Amino acid sequence: MKTLLVTAPIPASHFREAILALAPGTELVDYRAELSDQQLASIEVVLAWRLPAGLASRLPRLRWVCSVAAGVEKLLVPDLASSVPVSRIVDSQQAEGIAQFVVLMALRHARDLVGYEALQRQRLWQRQPMGPVRSRVTVLGMGTMGAAVARLLAQVGFEVQGWRRRSERTLMDVLGHSEIVVCALPLTAQTDGLLDARAFAVMPRGSYLINIARGSHVVEADLIAAVCDGHLAGAALDVQCHEPMALDDPLWDVPGITVTPHIAAQPSPATIAAQFLAGLQCLRDGHPPPRQVDRTLGY
């Protein structure tokens, strides 16, 4: 069963080596834009980060698409036949790494390390009153990632609540009582641009945003305005609307906004390879692959 690796910007070699270490005979083809229709005609499986426009329609024998990440929005393209199942990866190590990143940024804000860094630049040895962290945090999205984030935040002393689409409380209600907001939502038509000027306005003055989901959850111009006018203390953005960011992207220069290049955690090729091969065996045995997403919901 021939598999096409479409993993850019992650090098396909990472996944090739991990898969062949477990199953040496697996047929793998690295995606290249110049592949002909004849070369693509025998592809039955795709392991991918995203599907380039028009690729799915050139795969007449496609039976399964497996994501190399938890998010699948880049795979749910219009030309992918509705009969083709799409699966996601559940990587507990990646979830742990993301949770550590969130705790790092939450503590950096709550313990005012930014303020102490400013004092250091001024050569001022000056103490500020500081007790144990008890900030109220809301984690938006309580899937594998969000649950890991909430668990670790609680362990270090934050008061944590989770919110999901089915929660009884409205988003605006929970945002209005949150000193720190962590976005761990899947990106869907309903969550695209969810964190906008209205959302920031209901957050308490001095609150903080951490986004480890997708850049498009945040209306970046509205965030910049909320930080620049002092309503929000700042934000930590590991994801942005445009990746990589352009040299003239306004996010670079906003005091209080920390930008990192999508490095909160990296997927484990070994974990992905093991789950992919298990799904491949299900397909060979005539069973549906595991961890399928609901394409109507987008996750």
HELIX and SHEET records of a PDB file:
HELIX    1   1 ALA A   12  LEU A   22  1                                  11    
HELIX    2   2 ASP A   37  LEU A   40  1                                   4    
HELIX    3   3 ALA A   56  ARG A   58  5                                   3    
HELIX    4   4 SER A   92  ALA A  110  1                                  19    
HELIX    5   5 LEU A  113  ARG A  121  1                                   9    
HELIX    6   6 THR A  144  GLN A  155  1                                  12    
HELIX    7   7 LEU A  171  LEU A  175  1                                   5    
HELIX    8   8 ALA A  197  VAL A  202  1                                   6    
HELIX    9   9 GLY A  215  HIS A  217  5                                   3    
HELIX   10  10 GLU A  220  CYS A  228  1                                   9    
HELIX   11  11 PRO A  250  ASP A  253  5                                   4    
HELIX   12  12 PRO A  269  ARG A  284  1                                  16    
SHEET    1   A 5 LEU A  28  ASP A  30  0                                        
SHEET    2   A 5 LYS A   2  VAL A   6  1                                        
SHEET    3   A 5 ILE A  43  ALA A  48  1                                        
SHEET    4   A 5 TRP A  64  SER A  67  1                                        
SHEET    5   A 5 VAL A  86  SER A  87  1                                        
SHEET    1   B 6 GLU A 159  TRP A 163  0                                        
SHEET    2   B 6 ARG A 136  LEU A 140  1                                        
SHEET    3   B 6 ILE A 180  CYS A 183  1                                        
SHEET    4   B 6 SER A 207  ASN A 211  1                                        
SHEET    5   B 6 LEU A 232  LEU A 237  1                                        
SHEET    6   B 6 ILE A 257  VAL A 259  1                                        
END                                                                             
